[in-house]
Amino acid sequence: MFFVGICDDEKGTCAELENLLYQYGKSHDLKLEISVWYTGEGLCEFLEKGSKLDVLFLDIELISTDGIKIGNYIREELEDMDTAIVYISSKSSYAMSLFRVQPLDFLIKPLKAEMIEDVMNRAVKQYRRKNQIFEFHAQGNHFKIPYKEILYFCSENKKIHIVCREQTLQFNGKLEDVAKRMPDSFVLIHQSYLVNLDFVMECSYDKVRMQNGDELNISQPYRKTVRGQIIRSEWEKIK
């Protein structure tokens, strides 16, 4: 089951989008459970209870609040980096305000079937990628860690530290070998750091700040490449 949320104060837009999503699910043999809210407050009450969505279609121009504030609430207050947020709007002037929220896409109304097809294909692909597993051996034990739990890898004295949401683990290995095994969302920013772009909250020329507050230096040889990878990763989603 793939859980989808729609939050828009225009009931017509919600009905249209819900219909397009059900058509997508039927044509791709994907079971969808769709929830609809006409206010941001209703959506936030749902999320506060610990309920989860796989993808959220979120209007920016809600009457009583705005989608950017809700997006920041989801990412920073709830610390939810898993929900794929798709902003919808009748205007195209918001794109540069959305980096911190890390949306999957930015759709301009009126919504069309091909737009929903494209964004849902990417949402499903992202969901499957995040639910893949990183496996390693340490101290005679075999570990399996979902990619979506890993903030970054740190190499120190021939040991690899895996910094996750709830814990830090370590094993013997080389960071360059780990990097070859990871998807494109993991980027080398330093010979000692391999970061998950899904957890990068801020990026400057010479450092990144991760969701847990850790600041990691981007070494000189990597700066141009890293900046290009981060920008390409984020803005291809909302162009």
C-alpha positions as a printed NumPy array, in Angstrom:
array([[  0.   ,   0.   ,   0.   ],
       [  1.3  ,   3.453,  -0.991],
       [  0.009,   6.26 ,   1.239],
       [ -0.712,   9.576,  -0.5  ],
       [ -1.856,  12.872,   1.001],
       [ -3.433,  15.899,  -0.694],
       [ -3.671,  19.262,   1.065],
       [ -5.312,  22.097,  -0.889],
       [ -8.11 ,  24.489,   0.05 ],
       [ -9.557,  24.229,  -3.476],
       [-11.921,  21.247,  -3.372],
       [-11.997,  21.051,  -7.148],
       [ -8.216,  20.683,  -7.318],
       [ -8.322,  17.958,  -4.652],
       [-10.996,  16.007,  -6.515],
       [ -9.146,  16.337,  -9.827],
       [ -5.835,  15.259,  -8.304],
       [ -7.422,  12.358,  -6.444],
       [ -8.904,  11.113,  -9.713],
       [ -5.558,  11.399, -11.535],
       [ -3.826,   9.491,  -8.755],
       [ -6.35 ,   6.654,  -8.803],
       [ -5.902,   6.433, -12.581],
       [ -2.143,   6.205, -12.039],
       [ -2.551,   3.47 ,  -9.434],
       [ -4.846,   1.456, -11.689],
       [ -2.533,   1.685, -14.718],
       [  0.563,   0.757, -12.651],
       [ -1.065,  -1.906, -10.481],
       [ -0.241,   0.146,  -7.386],
       [ -2.62 ,   0.182,  -4.434],
       [ -3.085,   3.715,  -3.143],
       [ -4.648,   4.98 ,   0.059],
       [ -5.406,   8.668,  -0.466],
       [ -6.217,  11.142,   2.319],
       [ -7.413,  14.697,   1.633],
       [ -7.244,  17.837,   3.77 ],
       [ -8.566,  21.289,   2.908],
       [ -6.545,  23.027,   5.646],
       [ -2.94 ,  22.865,   6.754],
       [ -4.088,  22.559,  10.358],
       [ -5.968,  19.349,   9.574],
       [ -2.901,  17.893,   7.877],
       [ -0.643,  18.827,  10.8  ],
       [ -3.026,  17.226,  13.316],
       [ -2.831,  14.009,  11.302],
       [  0.972,  14.088,  11.208],
       [  1.313,  14.989,  14.895],
       [ -0.27 ,  11.651,  15.773],
       [  2.657,   9.863,  14.139],
       [  0.81 ,   8.961,  10.951],
       [  3.027,   8.673,   7.872],
       [  2.651,   9.488,   4.199],
       [  4.783,   8.237,   1.334],
       [  4.035,  11.279,  -0.818],
       [  2.251,  14.56 ,  -0.022],
       [  0.803,  16.929,  -2.634],
       [  0.854,  20.266,  -0.829],
       [ -0.566,  23.599,  -2.007],
       [  1.671,  26.562,  -1.225],
       [ -1.112,  29.188,  -1.059],
       [ -3.321,  27.783,   1.7  ],
       [ -5.735,  30.308,   3.191],
       [ -4.732,  30.13 ,   6.87 ],
       [ -1.069,  29.202,   6.451],
       [  1.345,  28.378,   3.634],
       [  2.852,  25.173,   2.335],
       [  6.432,  26.266,   2.915],
       [  5.809,  26.579,   6.678],
       [  4.164,  23.163,   6.706],
       [  7.072,  21.709,   4.746],
       [  9.537,  23.149,   7.257],
       [  7.419,  21.754,  10.078],
       [  7.527,  18.276,   8.518],
       [ 11.281,  18.366,   7.941],
       [ 12.488,  20.198,  11.051],
       [  9.915,  19.702,  13.819],
       [  8.807,  16.183,  12.944],
       [ 12.267,  15.341,  11.538],
       [ 10.536,  13.527,   8.685],
       [ 12.834,  13.275,   5.671],
       [ 11.015,  10.281,   4.177],
       [  7.774,  11.856,   2.961],
       [  8.166,  13.001,  -0.64 ],
       [  6.661,  16.5  ,  -0.77 ],
       [  5.245,  17.705,  -4.087],
       [  4.295,  21.378,  -4.034],
       [  1.433,  22.572,  -6.207],
       [  0.712,  26.19 ,  -7.041],
       [ -0.826,  28.496,  -9.613],
       [  2.389,  30.575,  -9.526],
       [  5.976,  29.766, -10.462],
       [  7.714,  32.291,  -8.2  ],
       [  8.353,  30.078,  -5.177],
       [ 11.023,  27.697,  -6.407],
       [ 14.018,  29.372,  -4.738],
       [ 12.255,  29.311,  -1.332],
       [ 12.015,  25.541,  -1.225],
       [ 15.585,  24.251,  -0.848],
       [ 15.349,  23.618,   2.914],
       [ 12.164,  21.586,   2.463],
       [ 13.794,  19.425,  -0.23 ],
       [ 10.637,  18.813,  -2.28 ],
       [ 10.385,  16.086,  -4.858],
       [  8.783,  18.462,  -7.357],
       [  6.973,  21.759,  -7.903],
       [  3.887,  21.509, -10.133],
       [  2.034,  24.428, -11.666],
       [ -1.747,  24.279, -11.936],
       [ -3.708,  23.153, -13.871],
       [ -2.51 ,  19.63 , -13.145],
       [ -2.326,  17.147, -15.995],
       [ -2.125,  13.367, -16.169],
       [  1.417,  13.371, -17.586],
       [  2.614,  15.573, -14.714],
       [  1.21 ,  13.145, -12.147],
       [  2.626,  10.178, -14.072],
       [  6.118,  11.663, -13.982],
       [  6.135,  12.725, -10.339],
       [  4.575,   9.483,  -9.084],
       [  7.105,   7.421, -11.026],
       [  9.867,   9.31 ,  -9.204],
       [  8.109,   9.101,  -5.826],
       [  7.769,   5.336,  -6.124],
       [ 11.382,   5.018,  -7.283],
       [ 12.546,   7.156,  -4.339],
       [ 10.462,   5.093,  -1.921],
       [ 11.995,   1.858,  -3.16 ],
       [ 15.512,   3.309,  -3.06 ],
       [ 15.138,   4.564,   0.493],
       [ 13.902,   1.175,   1.594],
       [ 16.955,  -0.618,   0.235],
       [ 19.403,  -2.04 ,   2.748],
       [ 23.116,  -1.44 ,   3.403],
       [ 24.731,  -4.621,   4.725],
       [ 28.055,  -5.019,   6.525],
       [ 29.926,  -7.216,   8.99 ],
       [ 31.352,  -6.01 ,  12.289],
       [ 32.666,  -7.909,  15.303],
       [ 31.384, -11.215,  13.974],
       [ 27.842,  -9.89 ,  13.391],
       [ 25.945,  -9.149,  10.188],
       [ 24.075,  -5.838,  10.098],
       [ 21.364,  -4.49 ,   7.785],
       [ 20.666,  -0.729,   7.824],
       [ 18.056,   0.93 ,   5.547],
       [ 19.535,   3.713,   3.407],
       [ 16.86 ,   6.048,   4.743],
       [ 18.363,   5.734,   8.253],
       [ 21.901,   6.731,   7.215],
       [ 22.904,  10.405,   7.447],
       [ 26.531,   9.946,   6.468],
       [ 29.618,   7.75 ,   6.581],
       [ 32.829,   8.964,   8.229],
       [ 36.228,   7.34 ,   7.706],
       [ 38.763,   7.482,  10.538],
       [ 41.838,   5.327,  11.191],
       [ 40.748,   2.56 ,   8.792],
       [ 37.304,   2.386,  10.406],
       [ 34.024,   3.497,   8.854],
       [ 31.528,   5.156,  11.186],
       [ 27.904,   5.003,  10.022],
       [ 26.029,   7.951,  11.513],
       [ 22.346,   7.057,  11.552],
       [ 19.258,   8.764,  12.92 ],
       [ 19.276,   6.877,  16.204],
       [ 22.763,   5.403,  16.515],
       [ 26.333,   5.303,  15.227],
       [ 27.876,   2.012,  14.131],
       [ 31.309,   1.159,  12.804],
       [ 33.131,  -1.46 ,  10.752],
       [ 36.476,  -1.891,   9.045],
       [ 36.685,  -0.765,   5.45 ],
       [ 37.508,   1.902,   2.891],
       [ 35.176,   4.806,   2.209],
       [ 35.819,   4.673,  -1.531],
       [ 34.595,   1.056,  -1.569],
       [ 31.447,   2.032,   0.337],
       [ 30.786,   4.904,  -2.105],
       [ 30.773,   2.458,  -5.048],
       [ 27.943,   0.508,  -3.41 ],
       [ 25.674,   3.459,  -2.671],
       [ 22.991,   5.132,  -4.853],
       [ 23.386,   8.604,  -6.356],
       [ 21.903,  10.261,  -3.266],
       [ 25.169,   9.542,  -1.415],
       [ 27.971,  11.956,  -2.332],
       [ 31.642,  12.16 ,  -1.346],
       [ 32.368,  15.654,  -0.001],
       [ 35.766,  14.833,   1.509],
       [ 38.077,  11.836,   1.55 ],
       [ 36.597,  11.155,   5.006],
       [ 32.892,  11.948,   4.443],
       [ 30.189,  10.317,   2.325],
       [ 26.875,  12.118,   2.911],
       [ 23.259,  11.286,   2.168],
       [ 21.824,  14.287,   0.292],
       [ 18.391,  13.515,   1.713],
       [ 19.69 ,  14.712,   5.098],
       [ 21.609,  17.817,   3.985],
       [ 19.755,  20.765,   5.539],
       [ 22.147,  23.552,   4.518],
       [ 25.011,  23.789,   2.075],
       [ 27.643,  26.504,   1.669],
       [ 30.769,  26.589,  -0.454],
       [ 32.924,  24.77 ,   2.101],
       [ 30.567,  22.868,   4.422],
       [ 27.234,  21.111,   4.784],
       [ 24.974,  20.948,   7.82 ],
       [ 23.22 ,  17.643,   8.313],
       [ 19.772,  17.117,   9.819],
       [ 21.272,  16.153,  13.195],
       [ 23.197,  19.452,  13.325],
       [ 26.61 ,  18.02 ,  12.401],
       [ 28.64 ,  20.37 ,  10.198],
       [ 30.987,  18.624,   7.774],
       [ 33.708,  20.281,   5.74 ],
       [ 33.761,  20.002,   1.97 ],
       [ 37.411,  19.697,   1.011],
       [ 38.813,  21.875,  -1.765],
       [ 39.11 ,  19.172,  -4.479],
       [ 35.432,  18.213,  -4.036],
       [ 33.779,  21.644,  -3.785],
       [ 32.858,  22.3  ,  -7.396],
       [ 31.668,  18.751,  -7.975],
       [ 29.689,  18.565,  -4.729],
       [ 27.921,  21.859,  -5.304],
       [ 26.949,  20.741,  -8.789],
       [ 25.664,  17.399,  -7.511],
       [ 23.594,  18.983,  -4.746],
       [ 22.081,  21.627,  -7.002],
       [ 21.364,  19.105,  -9.744],
       [ 19.812,  16.671,  -7.278],
       [ 17.496,  19.271,  -5.762],
       [ 16.522,  21.525,  -8.628],
       [ 15.902,  18.797, -11.185],
       [ 12.993,  17.915,  -8.901],
       [ 11.311,  21.31 ,  -9.115],
       [ 12.275,  22.769, -12.477]])
